Every structure is written in C-alpha cells, then in structure tokens.
Amino acid sequence: MNYSYKGKILISTPDGSIDIFSRSVVLIIDHDEHGTLGLILNKKSQSGDILEVFGQRIQVYEGGPVEDDKFFFIVKGPKITEDFSVINEEFYGTDDREAVMQALLTGRLSVEDVKVFAGCSSWAPMQLESEIQEKIWTVVDVYNLDYTIPNDQSLWKNIMQNLGGEFLLWANAPEDVSMN
C-alpha cells in the first residue's frame, strides 16, 4: 500500500442507490494494508437512538452498517484511553466506551467534545481503493470540519457545492437521481 486515506473525507457519488451510503460523508479513521475503518458523519440514527448522559441527550449517528451493536466515538481533546487512533492534532477515534463514559463523568471531557456512532464502515484490504477507482467515492484531502458537531444531510450538499464543477451539479441533483 503506497497511500493512506486516514484522516481524509469520502463523499459518496450519487448513483441511484438508496442505502446507508447514499449522500454520505465518511471520515476515514484507519487505513492500512489490513483494510479501512470509517464513520459516517452525517447520518443521524433513524431508530431514535439518543443516549442520556448526566441529564443531557446525545444524538447517536449511524457510523455504518458494520458492528451496529457497538459504539464508536470521535473525541476532541485530551487522550482518555490507550485504545485510540489519531485522526489529526485535534481529534481521535476510539471504541473504548468505558473510558469515554468515565471521562465524561469526571469532567475530563464534555458532551460537546464527543460524537457517538452506532456501528462503523469498513472495507477489506484494497476494497476502498477499488471503489475510489470506480468513482463510488470522491476523496477530499483537506476539509476544515469539527467532527464532533451535529451534522445532517446538508453536510454532503455543502461539501459538494464547495468542490464546485461537476460536484455542483451533483449537489443540486434530486436525492433519487433517476428522477433527474
């Protein structure tokens, strides 16, 4: 493997599919010769999963279709566990639920510094590279985004508009591209 997509954003290409990846914005948490792990940033859980933490409600996002019975976290701030993957200088990912809950309980983290995901997105070795070549995904190298803020479907459209060119056309296409 010559190139890592770790820390990059993937934008799904409109293709007529109406699955979880339709109009998704995925942050790549890990990418190496063993495969790829990412979290969908803009799909709030449709099952109404909202965690109650210290009297505050926290929206749960659908991280992807894999391990949907497990929680994953993007955290902004100090490392609160040895089990983490650095995304950049400010953010890291972890699935250490106990450490995150303990840090919230003790005040080492605030709920605004944590984004919660049910499940994740993963690709086998070289699968993501193949999907990028097939133009299923567009890679955005640098995108200034606070990964812990609430996002919805407008995130996908906003990124597409900022990319300009043919992406601007996709941003304005109907959700069901067969209706275009």
N, C-alpha and C positions, 0 to 999 in steps of 0.2 A: 504494500500500500504506500503510495507516494504522497498522498494529500489527506489531511484530516478536515472533516466538516465540523468538528467540535466547536461549539460557540457560535455557529452560523445559524441563520434562519432559513427555513424552507417554506416556500409559498407554493401551495398546490395550484396546478394549472387547471382551469375549467375544462372538464372532459365529459360532462353529462352524467357522471356517476353521482349518486346521492348517498354516499356512505360517510363515515365519520371524517374522512379526509377531504371531503368537498369543501372548498374555500377555507382550508386550514392554514394556520401559521404555526410551524413546528420549530421549536428551539432544540438544536442538537446538543445533548448533554455529554455523550460519549461517542466516539467514532474511532475504531482501530481495526486491526486485522481480524478481530473476533466478531465484529458486527457494529451495529449502531443503535443507540438509545436516544429517544427524543420525547418531548412533551408538547402536546397541542396547547398553545397559549390562549386560543380564542373560542373555545367550545365549553360553555358552562354546562354543567351536568344537567341533563334533561330529567333525571329521576328525582330532582328536588333535593339532592344530597347537599345539605348545609350543616356544617359542624358547628356546634355550640361550644365556645371556648371562653370560660370566665365571663359569661353573660353577653358575649359578643358572637354574632353569627358570621361564619366564614364560608364564602361560596366555594364549592368544590368544582373543579374543572375536569373534563374528560381528557386525560393525558394521552389516551389512545386505546386501541382495542385489546392490548396485551396486559395480562395480570390486572384485570379490572377489579379484583378483590383486594388489591394492595394500594397503599397510599405512597405518593412521591411528593417531594417538596422542592420548590425553588426558594432559596433563602438569600436575603440581602443582609450583610453584616458579618459579625464575628462567627468563626467556625465553632460549632457547638457539638461536633461529633468527629470521630476519626474516620467515619464512613461517609465520604463526600467526594464529589467531582467538581473541580473548579470550572466555572463557565467563563468568567473573566475576573478582573480585580475586585469587582463589587458583588458578584453573585456566585452561588454554588448550588448544586443539586444533591439531594440525599433521599434515602428511603428509610432513614432512622427515625421512625415515628416517636419512639420513647424520648430520644434526645431533643427533638423539636418540641414535644409537649412539655418536657422538663424546663427547657429554655424559656418557653412562654410563661410557665408557672412562676419561675424565679425572676422574670423580668429581663433576662439576658436578650430576649427578642420580643418585639411587639407583633401583634397580629398583622400589622401593615407591612411587616418585613418578610412575610411568609405567604406563598401561594401554594394551595393544596390541589393535588391531582389524584383522581382515581384512575389507575391504570397508566400505561405508557405506550409509546410507539417504538417498535424495534424492527430492525432489518438484519437478515443474515449477512455474513461476510460478502461483500461486493454487490449485494442486492440494491442498496441505495444508489451506488454508482450507476448501476444499470437503469434504475428508474429516472435518474437525472439525465442520462443519455437519451432516454425515451421521451424526455421533456414532460414527465409527470410532475416534476418539481423544478422550481427555479430557486437557485441559491442566492441569498442576499448576504454578501460578505460582512458588511458593517451596517448595523441599523441601531440607532440610538433609541433604546427602549428600556423602560423599567419593567422587568419581567414579573414583578410582584404586584403590579397594579391590576385592577379588574379590566378585562378586555372582553369584547364581544365580536360579532361578525364584522363590525365596521373596521376592525384592525386589518383584516385581509384586504378590504377595499382601499383603505388609506395607504397601505404599503404598495399596492398595485398602482395607485394614482401617482405616488411619489417616484416609482420606477419609470413612468412615462412610456412613450412609444406604444408598441403593441399591448403592453400591460395596461395602459389606459383604456384600451378597447375592452379588455377582459374585465376591468374594474366596473365598467358600466354595462356589462352583459347581464341578462337575467340569470337568476340562480339556476334555472333549468335551461341550459344553453340550446336545447332543441327547440325552445320557443323563440329563439332569435331569428 
